[in-house]
Amino acid sequence: MKKILVTGGLGFIGSHTVVELQNEGFEVLIIDNLSNSTIEVLDKITSITNKKPSYFNIDLKDKVAVQQFFKENNVDGVIHFAASKAVGESVEKPLEYYENNIGTLVYLLQEMKANKVSNFIFSSSCTVYGQADELPITENAPVKPAESPYGNTKKIGEEIIKDTTKISKINAIALRYFNPIGAHESAKIGELPIGVPQNLIPFVTQTAAGIRKELSIFGSDYPTIDGTAVRDYIHVVDLAKAHIIALSRLLNYKNKTSFEVFNIGTGKGNSVLEVIQSFEKVTGKKLNYKLVERREGDITAAYADTTIANTELGWKAECTLDEALLSAWKWQETL
Ligand code: UFG
């Protein structure tokens, strides 16, 4: 049985990926410092899969602890989710973001190299494309200067990994996620935003639940179908499955180069108003919203060309926007 380290394995995408890994027969070791997650998620994963993953409360900034972990545990691969991810906060605290997202990545890669662990999957983001000149966005679209320190950590992270694969036996795949949403069908795990949600879907579900009074739609004068911004919303379970496929590609020596990148999205763009219409349709809830000014730093439209993920990985998003939004709502109802 292959042993896989999942950093940030109690977080939103991490927890769903741990479930899929265990379902596929992998042995999972989680490192998570609970900075944006709770220990209860471990029990929830266990109740979904009937198998408890090993858990290590390690902060990846603690280099000695990371060294110790690799000394004591022989893993076959690493899926690296642990990172800070709030765009606005990263503008306020750039050094924390660079230390947390870049410093820890360097430690991990150093230990992988030293301990001859050769398979690495990295959480990247479509943020590396900025506002792409052409839609849908292919992997060949130019990487643009980052809009935020957070976005820069993804861009620099990819560069660090690429450079490392050139001088070591490490093979890596960066998955560039579009907008992950939704929750596991069991409604036992999902997204747990701390405080006021910055992302659209948690704000929508909290508004429908009466926790927030009203959703503000940021911008209604974009050059899009209805004036609101367009994104590619991908169900988190589809996204989790992409990680298992990417990992298996490396474990089975199917990668074509030592560093590969894949877009992980549905290939379909939806406007904010379309998301609201879909949410209202599947839940039967009426949503309070108002149109306000654009949010600084937001782009007009982003959706993926997933041809390469489809053909090379043999992966394709299966869930519809309706299904993803319904799962997000079912999860919200449990909170
Ligand atoms: N939006 C609203 N109201 C809200 C929240 C969001 O109208 O209360 C709009 C945004 O303006 C945007 C869309 O909903 O048009 C999606 O916003 P999100 O914040 O959910 O997602 P973003 O596309 O802005 O951000 C996501 C990830 C980031 C990543 C970024 C890069 O959350 O981590 O994509 O593309 F950096």
Residues whose N, C-alpha, C, O or C-beta is under 5 A from the ligand:
A	BS01	UFG	K85 C126 T127 Q198 N199 L200 I201 F203 S216 I217 F218 A229 R231 V272 R295 D298
